[in-house]
Amino acid sequence: MASHRDVAIIGAGLSGLVLALSLHQQNIQSTVYELRPAPLDIGGAITVSPNALQIIDKLGIYESVLSEGYPAEAFHFRSQDDKPFDAYEIGSVEKYGYPGLRVYRRTVIKALLGKCAEKNIKIVFGKKFKQIISESETGVTWEFDDGTVGEADTLVGTDGIHSRVRSYLYPDIEPKFMNVMAIAATIKTSQVEMPEDYSLPVTIMSRTHGAYILAPNFSDGSELVIVKQRRIEEHDREGWKNILADKEGSVDFLRQGVEDFPEVVRQAVSAVTPDSVSIWPFYQVPKMERWTSIGGRVSILGDAAHAIPPSSGQGANQVFEDAYTYALVRGQCDRDSLASVLPKWQRGRQERIDRLIILAAQMNVRRLPESTQSEFCSEAVGTEDFNMEWLFKPDLDKMFQEWLAV
């Protein structure tokens, strides 16, 4: 039987590692269990905004992450004829204390792992969570796929969109496919003759063909990612396998209608090769009444609790907020009061998530062809609000205290 720990964390992705470090700051011991045999080295670049960068800073890895990323303060919009018409902030050192940062997910995970090692936080690889065996007033017992059993005071599932821990709370809930997937490819920025003073990252719109996103990666901007969204129906396992394997078909999709876009897009797409293509479908977890068991000993957070579409630019950022604020809860209350305190934490977090889901739907509408926009109108209520102070400059410690006071 596993040795006793205060918190068992299932999943060593962004949310699990941020949670472990945040708990350490609250003098709470944890062990992280990861199903893969080695640290995650997958996933493309993400945009980390000031609300998450302030947490990265609190955890002591800001400088190392900043040095590997591409700082930017706005995401720009251009029309099909390449005229600028809009922009929204993704960060501002002057206004929020931090820029927006384009950085590879693996870079952030590497920095988090290094800090965990420095703090002697235990991470166990090759341990696949299977199921909760029992939950009592004193702790949680669970089983791994290899038949071994673990025990802890509490268990937190940070195991992603297809969470096994979530099935303990909601056996029948499955992620909902949003009928949209993104196709992305990377090229060298030098393969494009970028016009002088051309602001990146940028979304270039077409009423007929949707939009292309061009975003730089690495601190010198030497890599450029091209992204286009595609309307698609749900598929079974075999169907998705075929779609993911069809790299040539993905390149063909990226090239559809490109002749109607500016030269910068035509050059970028012409440089794409099948081996640089990546595909990810957009899923969303149905809104759940609880992220925590009745007894408070089992919780979920991050994508396990609320997968936010990438079009909001906040999926990874909200993972940081979840983990950091959950740790604040654990630091401010004893384990026996979790059942009454954690629902207050969830309500506060849910308010921000709900607002972001609306923002994501609005962004999906902007980036899809006019012919398919009506399918998203029910979710994309209102107009976009690009005054992002509510999002980018939260006083998380004060916010947390306000949640608990309700």
The 8 nearest C-alpha neighbors of each residue, nearest first, counted from 0:
[[1, 148, 149, 2, 147, 150, 3, 140],
 [2, 0, 149, 150, 3, 148, 147, 151],
 [1, 3, 0, 4, 150, 149, 151, 30],
 [2, 4, 151, 150, 1, 5, 152, 149],
 [5, 3, 151, 6, 29, 28, 2, 152],
 [4, 6, 152, 28, 151, 29, 153, 27],
 [7, 5, 29, 153, 154, 4, 151, 152],
 [6, 8, 154, 30, 29, 151, 31, 155],
 [9, 7, 31, 155, 154, 30, 156, 32],
 [8, 10, 156, 32, 157, 158, 31, 155],
 [9, 11, 158, 33, 157, 15, 32, 12],
 [12, 10, 15, 33, 16, 31, 32, 13],
 [11, 13, 15, 14, 10, 16, 39, 108],
 [12, 14, 16, 15, 17, 108, 11, 318],
 [15, 13, 17, 318, 16, 12, 157, 18],
 [16, 14, 11, 18, 157, 12, 10, 17],
 [15, 17, 19, 18, 13, 14, 11, 12],
 [18, 16, 14, 20, 19, 15, 21, 13],
 [17, 19, 322, 21, 15, 16, 20, 14],
 [18, 20, 16, 22, 17, 21, 29, 15],
 [21, 19, 23, 17, 22, 18, 16, 24],
 [22, 20, 18, 24, 23, 19, 323, 326],
 [23, 21, 25, 326, 27, 19, 24, 20],
 [24, 22, 26, 20, 27, 25, 21, 28],
 [23, 25, 21, 22, 26, 20, 27, 58],
 [24, 26, 22, 330, 23, 27, 21, 326],
 [27, 25, 23, 24, 22, 28, 330, 21],
 [28, 26, 22, 23, 25, 29, 5, 24],
 [27, 29, 5, 23, 4, 6, 26, 22],
 [30, 28, 6, 7, 5, 4, 19, 27],
 [29, 31, 121, 7, 122, 8, 6, 32],
 [30, 32, 8, 122, 9, 123, 7, 11],
 [31, 33, 123, 9, 10, 122, 126, 124],
 [34, 32, 10, 124, 11, 126, 35, 125],
 [33, 35, 127, 126, 125, 124, 36, 32],
 [36, 34, 125, 37, 33, 124, 38, 126],
 [35, 37, 125, 124, 34, 38, 33, 126],
 [36, 38, 35, 124, 39, 125, 33, 40],
 [39, 37, 40, 35, 36, 11, 124, 108],
 [38, 40, 41, 37, 105, 12, 108, 35],
 [41, 39, 105, 38, 42, 104, 108, 37],
 [42, 40, 39, 105, 43, 104, 103, 38],
 [43, 41, 104, 44, 40, 105, 103, 39],
 [42, 44, 103, 104, 45, 41, 105, 277],
 [43, 103, 45, 102, 104, 101, 42, 46],
 [46, 44, 102, 101, 103, 104, 47, 43],
 [45, 47, 101, 100, 48, 312, 102, 99],
 [48, 46, 100, 99, 316, 45, 51, 101],
 [47, 49, 99, 50, 51, 90, 89, 52],
 [50, 48, 52, 97, 391, 51, 90, 53],
 [51, 49, 391, 48, 53, 52, 392, 393],
 [52, 50, 316, 54, 49, 53, 48, 319],
 [53, 51, 49, 55, 54, 50, 56, 48],
 [52, 54, 56, 51, 55, 50, 49, 57],
 [55, 53, 57, 51, 56, 52, 58, 319],
 [54, 56, 52, 58, 61, 53, 57, 60],
 [55, 57, 61, 53, 59, 54, 58, 60],
 [58, 56, 54, 59, 55, 53, 60, 61],
 [59, 57, 55, 56, 60, 54, 20, 21],
 [60, 58, 56, 57, 61, 55, 114, 62],
 [59, 61, 63, 62, 55, 58, 56, 64],
 [62, 60, 56, 64, 55, 63, 59, 65],
 [61, 63, 65, 64, 60, 66, 56, 59],
 [62, 64, 66, 65, 61, 60, 67, 110],
 [65, 63, 61, 67, 66, 62, 107, 60],
 [66, 64, 62, 68, 67, 63, 61, 100],
 [65, 67, 63, 64, 68, 62, 218, 69],
 [68, 66, 218, 65, 64, 217, 102, 63],
 [69, 67, 102, 218, 217, 65, 101, 66],
 [68, 70, 218, 101, 217, 100, 216, 220],
 [71, 69, 100, 99, 98, 68, 101, 72],
 [72, 70, 99, 73, 98, 100, 69, 90],
 [71, 73, 90, 91, 89, 99, 98, 88],
 [74, 72, 88, 89, 87, 71, 75, 86],
 [73, 75, 200, 87, 86, 201, 88, 89],
 [76, 74, 86, 201, 85, 73, 202, 200],
 [75, 77, 202, 85, 86, 201, 203, 83],
 [78, 76, 83, 203, 82, 81, 84, 204],
 [77, 79, 204, 81, 82, 80, 203, 83],
 [78, 80, 205, 204, 81, 260, 203, 77],
 [79, 81, 78, 82, 261, 260, 77, 259],
 [82, 80, 78, 77, 79, 261, 83, 203],
 [81, 83, 77, 78, 80, 84, 79, 76],
 [84, 82, 77, 76, 85, 78, 81, 75],
 [85, 83, 77, 76, 82, 78, 86, 75],
 [84, 86, 76, 75, 83, 77, 87, 74],
 [87, 85, 75, 74, 76, 73, 88, 84],
 [88, 86, 74, 73, 385, 89, 75, 85],
 [87, 89, 73, 90, 72, 74, 86, 385],
 [88, 90, 99, 73, 72, 48, 74, 87],
 [91, 89, 99, 98, 72, 88, 48, 49],
 [92, 90, 98, 72, 94, 93, 95, 97],
 [91, 93, 96, 97, 98, 95, 94, 90],
 [92, 94, 91, 96, 95, 97, 98, 90],
 [95, 93, 91, 92, 96, 97, 90, 388],
 [96, 94, 91, 92, 97, 392, 93, 49],
 [95, 97, 92, 93, 94, 91, 98, 49],
 [98, 96, 92, 49, 95, 91, 90, 99],
 [99, 97, 90, 91, 92, 72, 70, 71],
 [98, 100, 90, 48, 89, 71, 72, 70],
 [99, 101, 70, 47, 69, 46, 68, 102],
 [100, 102, 46, 69, 68, 45, 216, 44],
 [103, 101, 68, 44, 45, 100, 104, 69],
 [44, 102, 104, 106, 105, 43, 45, 107],
 [103, 105, 107, 106, 44, 42, 45, 43],
 [104, 106, 108, 40, 103, 107, 109, 41],
 [107, 105, 109, 103, 104, 108, 110, 64],
 [106, 108, 110, 104, 109, 105, 64, 111],
 [109, 107, 105, 111, 110, 106, 112, 13],
 [108, 110, 112, 106, 107, 111, 105, 113],
 [111, 109, 113, 107, 108, 112, 60, 114],
 [110, 112, 108, 114, 113, 109, 115, 107],
 [113, 111, 115, 109, 114, 110, 108, 116],
 [114, 112, 110, 116, 111, 115, 109, 117],
 [113, 115, 117, 111, 116, 112, 118, 110],
 [116, 114, 112, 120, 118, 117, 113, 119],
 [115, 117, 119, 113, 114, 118, 120, 112],
 [116, 118, 114, 115, 119, 113, 120, 112],
 [117, 119, 115, 116, 120, 114, 23, 20],
 [120, 118, 116, 117, 115, 121, 114, 122],
 [119, 121, 115, 118, 116, 122, 30, 29],
 [120, 122, 30, 119, 31, 123, 29, 115],
 [123, 121, 31, 30, 32, 124, 120, 33],
 [122, 124, 32, 31, 33, 121, 126, 125],
 [125, 123, 33, 36, 126, 35, 37, 32],
 [124, 126, 36, 34, 35, 33, 127, 123],
 [127, 125, 34, 124, 33, 32, 128, 143],
 [128, 126, 34, 143, 144, 129, 125, 33],
 [129, 127, 143, 144, 130, 126, 142, 9],
 [128, 130, 143, 144, 142, 127, 163, 131],
 [131, 129, 142, 141, 132, 128, 164, 143],
 [130, 132, 141, 133, 140, 142, 167, 129],
 [133, 131, 141, 140, 130, 142, 134, 139],
 [132, 134, 140, 131, 139, 135, 141, 138],
 [135, 133, 139, 138, 140, 296, 136, 132],
 [134, 136, 137, 138, 139, 133, 294, 296],
 [135, 137, 138, 134, 294, 335, 296, 139],
 [136, 138, 135, 152, 139, 134, 335, 296],
 [139, 137, 152, 135, 151, 153, 136, 134],
 [138, 140, 134, 151, 150, 133, 153, 152],
 [141, 139, 150, 133, 132, 149, 131, 134],
 [140, 142, 131, 132, 149, 148, 130, 150],
 [141, 143, 148, 130, 129, 147, 146, 149],
 [142, 144, 128, 129, 145, 127, 146, 147],
 [145, 143, 129, 146, 127, 128, 142, 147],
 [144, 146, 143, 147, 127, 126, 142, 129],
 [145, 147, 144, 143, 142, 148, 129, 128],
 [148, 146, 143, 145, 142, 149, 0, 144],
 [147, 149, 142, 0, 141, 143, 1, 146],
 [150, 148, 1, 141, 140, 0, 142, 147],
 [151, 149, 140, 139, 3, 1, 141, 148],
 [150, 152, 4, 153, 3, 139, 138, 5],
 [151, 153, 138, 5, 6, 139, 137, 4],
 [154, 152, 296, 6, 151, 297, 138, 139],
 [153, 155, 7, 297, 6, 8, 296, 298],
 [156, 154, 298, 8, 299, 297, 7, 9],
 [155, 157, 299, 9, 164, 158, 8, 298],
 [158, 156, 10, 15, 9, 300, 159, 14],
 [159, 157, 10, 162, 156, 9, 303, 160],
 [160, 158, 303, 302, 162, 161, 157, 301],
 [159, 161, 303, 302, 162, 306, 174, 158],
 [162, 160, 159, 163, 303, 174, 158, 173],
 [163, 161, 158, 159, 303, 165, 164, 160],
 [162, 164, 166, 165, 161, 129, 130, 158],
 [163, 165, 156, 166, 162, 167, 130, 299],
 [166, 164, 167, 168, 162, 163, 169, 299],
 [165, 167, 170, 169, 163, 164, 168, 162],
 [168, 166, 165, 164, 169, 170, 131, 130],
 [169, 167, 165, 166, 292, 170, 291, 164],
 [168, 170, 166, 171, 172, 167, 165, 287],
 [171, 169, 166, 172, 167, 168, 165, 173],
 [172, 170, 169, 173, 166, 168, 167, 165],
 [173, 171, 169, 170, 174, 166, 285, 284],
 [172, 174, 175, 171, 284, 161, 285, 170],
 [175, 173, 284, 283, 282, 176, 285, 160],
 [176, 174, 283, 282, 284, 177, 173, 285],
 [175, 177, 282, 178, 281, 283, 174, 233],
 [176, 178, 179, 282, 281, 175, 283, 280],
 [179, 177, 231, 232, 176, 230, 233, 180],
 [180, 178, 230, 177, 229, 231, 281, 280],
 [179, 181, 280, 229, 281, 279, 228, 182],
 [180, 182, 228, 279, 227, 278, 229, 280],
 [183, 181, 278, 227, 226, 277, 228, 180],
 [182, 184, 226, 277, 225, 276, 278, 181],
 [183, 185, 276, 275, 225, 224, 277, 271],
 [184, 186, 224, 223, 275, 225, 222, 271],
 [187, 185, 223, 222, 188, 271, 224, 270],
 [186, 188, 222, 189, 190, 223, 221, 185],
 [187, 189, 222, 223, 221, 190, 191, 186],
 [188, 190, 187, 191, 192, 221, 222, 193],
 [191, 189, 188, 187, 192, 270, 267, 186],
 [192, 190, 189, 193, 266, 188, 267, 263],
 [193, 191, 194, 190, 263, 189, 266, 188],
 [192, 194, 191, 195, 263, 197, 188, 189],
 [195, 193, 197, 192, 196, 263, 191, 198],
 [194, 196, 197, 193, 198, 192, 199, 263],
 [195, 197, 198, 194, 193, 199, 83, 192],
 [198, 196, 195, 194, 199, 193, 201, 200],
 [197, 199, 196, 200, 201, 75, 74, 73],
 [200, 198, 201, 214, 197, 75, 74, 215],
 [199, 201, 214, 74, 213, 75, 198, 215],
 [200, 202, 75, 199, 213, 76, 74, 212],
 [201, 203, 212, 76, 211, 75, 77, 204],
 [204, 202, 77, 211, 210, 78, 76, 79],
 [203, 205, 210, 78, 79, 209, 77, 202],
 [206, 204, 209, 79, 208, 207, 210, 78],
 [205, 207, 368, 369, 208, 209, 204, 367],
 [208, 206, 368, 205, 209, 369, 370, 256],
 [207, 209, 205, 368, 206, 256, 210, 367],
 [210, 208, 368, 367, 205, 366, 207, 204],
 [211, 209, 204, 366, 203, 205, 227, 202],
 [210, 212, 227, 203, 202, 226, 213, 225],
 [211, 213, 202, 226, 225, 201, 214, 227],
 [214, 212, 225, 201, 200, 224, 202, 211],
 [213, 215, 200, 224, 223, 199, 212, 201],
 [216, 214, 223, 220, 222, 224, 200, 69],
 [215, 217, 222, 220, 69, 223, 101, 102],
 [218, 216, 68, 220, 69, 219, 67, 221],
 [217, 219, 69, 68, 67, 220, 66, 216],
 [220, 218, 221, 217, 69, 216, 68, 222],
 [221, 219, 215, 216, 217, 222, 218, 69],
 [220, 222, 188, 219, 187, 217, 216, 223],
 [223, 221, 187, 216, 188, 220, 215, 186],
 [224, 222, 215, 188, 186, 185, 214, 187],
 [223, 225, 185, 214, 184, 213, 215, 226],
 [226, 224, 213, 184, 183, 212, 185, 223],
 [227, 225, 183, 212, 182, 211, 224, 181],
 [228, 226, 211, 182, 181, 210, 212, 183],
 [229, 227, 181, 180, 182, 179, 226, 230],
 [228, 230, 180, 179, 181, 231, 227, 182],
 [229, 231, 179, 178, 180, 228, 232, 371],
 [232, 230, 178, 179, 229, 233, 180, 177],
 [231, 233, 178, 234, 230, 179, 176, 177],
 [232, 234, 178, 176, 231, 235, 177, 239],
 [235, 233, 238, 239, 232, 236, 237, 231],
 [234, 236, 238, 237, 239, 233, 240, 241],
 [237, 235, 239, 238, 240, 234, 241, 233],
 [238, 236, 240, 239, 235, 241, 234, 242],
 [239, 237, 235, 234, 241, 240, 236, 242],
 [240, 238, 242, 236, 241, 237, 234, 243],
 [239, 241, 237, 243, 238, 242, 244, 236],
 [242, 240, 244, 238, 239, 243, 245, 237],
 [243, 241, 239, 245, 244, 240, 238, 246],
 [242, 244, 240, 241, 245, 239, 278, 246],
 [243, 245, 241, 242, 246, 240, 239, 247],
 [246, 244, 242, 248, 247, 243, 241, 249],
 [247, 245, 249, 273, 248, 244, 250, 276],
 [248, 246, 250, 249, 245, 273, 251, 272],
 [249, 247, 251, 245, 246, 250, 252, 242],
 [248, 250, 246, 252, 251, 247, 253, 245],
 [249, 251, 253, 247, 252, 248, 273, 246],
 [252, 250, 248, 254, 249, 253, 247, 255],
 [253, 251, 249, 255, 254, 250, 248, 229],
 [252, 254, 250, 251, 255, 249, 227, 268],
 [255, 253, 251, 257, 252, 256, 268, 250],
 [256, 254, 252, 257, 253, 251, 208, 258],
 [255, 257, 258, 259, 208, 254, 260, 253],
 [256, 258, 259, 254, 260, 255, 265, 264],
 [257, 259, 256, 260, 265, 261, 255, 254],
 [260, 258, 257, 256, 261, 79, 205, 80],
 [261, 259, 257, 258, 79, 264, 262, 265],
 [260, 262, 263, 264, 81, 80, 265, 79],
 [263, 261, 265, 264, 266, 260, 267, 258],
 [262, 264, 266, 261, 265, 267, 193, 191],
 [265, 263, 267, 262, 266, 261, 268, 260],
 [264, 266, 262, 268, 267, 263, 257, 269],
 [267, 265, 269, 263, 264, 268, 191, 262],
 [266, 268, 264, 270, 265, 269, 191, 263],
 [267, 269, 271, 270, 265, 266, 264, 254],
 [268, 270, 266, 267, 271, 265, 254, 272],
 [269, 271, 268, 267, 266, 272, 186, 190],
 [272, 270, 268, 269, 186, 184, 273, 267],
 [271, 273, 274, 275, 270, 276, 250, 184],
 [274, 272, 246, 275, 276, 247, 250, 271],
 [273, 275, 272, 276, 246, 277, 184, 271],
 [276, 274, 184, 273, 185, 272, 277, 271],
 [277, 275, 184, 273, 183, 274, 246, 278],
 [276, 278, 183, 182, 184, 275, 279, 243],
 [279, 277, 182, 181, 183, 243, 280, 276],
 [278, 280, 181, 180, 281, 182, 277, 183],
 [279, 281, 180, 179, 181, 282, 278, 176],
 [282, 280, 180, 177, 179, 308, 176, 279],
 [283, 281, 176, 175, 177, 174, 280, 306],
 [282, 284, 306, 175, 174, 307, 285, 176],
 [283, 285, 174, 305, 306, 175, 286, 282],
 [286, 284, 287, 283, 174, 175, 172, 305],
 [285, 287, 284, 288, 305, 304, 283, 289],
 [288, 286, 289, 285, 290, 304, 284, 305],
 [287, 289, 286, 290, 291, 345, 342, 346],
 [288, 290, 291, 287, 292, 342, 345, 168],
 [289, 291, 299, 298, 304, 287, 345, 292],
 [292, 290, 298, 289, 295, 297, 299, 293],
 [291, 293, 295, 297, 294, 168, 298, 296],
 [294, 292, 295, 338, 291, 296, 289, 297],
 [293, 295, 338, 292, 296, 136, 135, 297],
 [296, 294, 338, 292, 337, 293, 291, 297],
 [295, 297, 153, 294, 154, 292, 138, 139],
 [298, 296, 154, 292, 291, 295, 155, 153],
 [299, 297, 291, 155, 290, 156, 292, 154],
 [300, 298, 156, 290, 155, 304, 303, 157],
 [299, 301, 304, 303, 157, 321, 302, 156],
 [300, 302, 318, 303, 304, 157, 14, 305],
 [303, 301, 306, 159, 160, 305, 304, 300],
 [302, 304, 159, 160, 162, 301, 300, 299],
 [305, 303, 300, 302, 301, 299, 290, 306],
 [304, 306, 302, 284, 303, 307, 301, 283],
 [305, 307, 302, 283, 284, 160, 308, 282],
 [306, 308, 314, 305, 283, 309, 356, 313],
 [309, 307, 310, 281, 311, 359, 306, 314],
 [308, 310, 312, 311, 314, 307, 313, 359],
 [311, 309, 359, 312, 308, 362, 363, 360],
 [312, 310, 359, 313, 309, 358, 308, 362],
 [311, 313, 309, 310, 314, 46, 308, 315],
 [314, 312, 316, 311, 315, 317, 309, 307],
 [315, 313, 307, 316, 317, 309, 312, 308],
 [316, 314, 318, 317, 313, 319, 47, 45],
 [317, 315, 313, 51, 319, 318, 314, 47],
 [316, 318, 320, 319, 315, 314, 313, 321],
 [317, 319, 301, 315, 321, 316, 14, 320],
 [320, 318, 317, 316, 322, 321, 51, 323],
 [319, 321, 317, 323, 318, 322, 324, 316],
 [322, 320, 318, 319, 324, 323, 325, 317],
 [321, 323, 18, 325, 319, 320, 324, 14],
 [322, 324, 326, 320, 325, 21, 321, 319],
 [323, 325, 327, 326, 321, 322, 320, 328],
 [326, 324, 328, 322, 327, 323, 321, 329],
 [325, 327, 329, 22, 323, 324, 328, 21],
 [328, 326, 324, 330, 325, 329, 331, 323],
 [329, 327, 325, 331, 326, 330, 332, 324],
 [330, 328, 326, 327, 331, 332, 325, 333],
 [329, 331, 327, 25, 328, 332, 326, 27],
 [332, 330, 328, 329, 327, 333, 25, 326],
 [333, 331, 329, 330, 328, 336, 334, 337],
 [332, 334, 335, 336, 329, 331, 337, 330],
 [333, 335, 337, 336, 332, 329, 152, 296],
 [334, 336, 333, 337, 338, 136, 332, 295],
 [337, 335, 334, 338, 339, 333, 340, 332],
 [338, 336, 340, 295, 339, 334, 341, 335],
 [337, 339, 295, 294, 336, 340, 341, 293],
 [338, 340, 337, 336, 341, 342, 343, 295],
 [341, 339, 337, 343, 342, 338, 336, 344],
 [340, 342, 344, 343, 337, 339, 338, 345],
 [343, 341, 345, 344, 340, 346, 339, 289],
 [344, 342, 346, 341, 345, 340, 402, 403],
 [345, 343, 341, 347, 342, 346, 402, 348],
 [344, 346, 342, 348, 347, 343, 349, 341],
 [347, 345, 349, 343, 348, 344, 342, 350],
 [348, 346, 344, 345, 350, 349, 402, 343],
 [347, 349, 345, 350, 346, 351, 344, 352],
 [348, 350, 352, 346, 351, 347, 345, 353],
 [351, 349, 353, 347, 348, 352, 346, 354],
 [350, 352, 354, 349, 348, 353, 355, 347],
 [351, 353, 349, 355, 354, 350, 356, 348],
 [354, 352, 356, 350, 355, 351, 349, 357],
 [353, 355, 351, 357, 352, 356, 350, 358],
 [354, 356, 358, 352, 357, 353, 359, 351],
 [357, 355, 359, 353, 358, 354, 352, 360],
 [356, 358, 360, 355, 354, 359, 379, 378],
 [357, 359, 355, 361, 356, 360, 311, 362],
 [360, 358, 311, 356, 362, 310, 361, 357],
 [361, 359, 379, 363, 357, 362, 358, 378],
 [360, 362, 379, 358, 364, 359, 363, 357],
 [361, 363, 359, 365, 364, 360, 310, 358],
 [364, 362, 360, 366, 365, 361, 359, 367],
 [365, 363, 361, 372, 362, 366, 367, 360],
 [364, 366, 362, 363, 367, 361, 372, 204],
 [365, 367, 210, 363, 209, 364, 362, 204],
 [368, 366, 209, 364, 365, 363, 372, 369],
 [369, 367, 209, 207, 208, 206, 370, 371],
 [368, 370, 372, 206, 371, 207, 367, 209],
 [371, 369, 368, 372, 373, 207, 367, 206],
 [372, 370, 369, 373, 368, 374, 367, 375],
 [371, 373, 369, 364, 374, 375, 370, 367],
 [372, 374, 376, 375, 371, 370, 369, 377],
 [375, 373, 372, 376, 371, 377, 364, 378],
 [374, 376, 373, 377, 372, 378, 379, 364],
 [377, 375, 379, 373, 378, 374, 380, 372],
 [376, 378, 375, 379, 380, 374, 373, 360],
 [379, 377, 376, 380, 375, 360, 357, 361],
 [380, 378, 361, 360, 376, 357, 377, 375],
 [379, 381, 378, 377, 376, 382, 357, 361],
 [382, 380, 379, 383, 361, 357, 384, 378],
 [381, 383, 384, 380, 361, 379, 358, 385],
 [382, 384, 385, 361, 358, 381, 362, 379],
 [385, 383, 386, 382, 387, 358, 381, 87],
 [384, 386, 387, 87, 383, 88, 86, 388],
 [387, 385, 384, 388, 389, 88, 87, 390],
 [386, 388, 390, 389, 385, 391, 88, 384],
 [387, 389, 391, 390, 392, 386, 393, 95],
 [390, 388, 387, 391, 392, 393, 386, 351],
 [391, 389, 387, 388, 392, 393, 50, 351],
 [390, 392, 50, 388, 49, 387, 389, 393],
 [391, 393, 388, 95, 50, 390, 389, 394],
 [394, 392, 395, 391, 390, 389, 50, 398],
 [395, 393, 397, 396, 398, 392, 399, 50],
 [394, 396, 398, 393, 397, 399, 324, 320],
 [395, 397, 399, 398, 394, 400, 327, 324],
 [398, 396, 400, 399, 394, 395, 401, 393],
 [399, 397, 395, 401, 400, 396, 394, 402],
 [398, 400, 396, 402, 397, 401, 395, 403],
 [401, 399, 397, 403, 402, 398, 404, 396],
 [400, 402, 404, 398, 399, 403, 397, 405],
 [403, 401, 399, 400, 404, 405, 347, 343],
 [402, 404, 400, 401, 405, 343, 399, 340],
 [403, 405, 401, 402, 400, 343, 399, 340],
 [404, 403, 402, 401, 343, 400, 347, 346]]
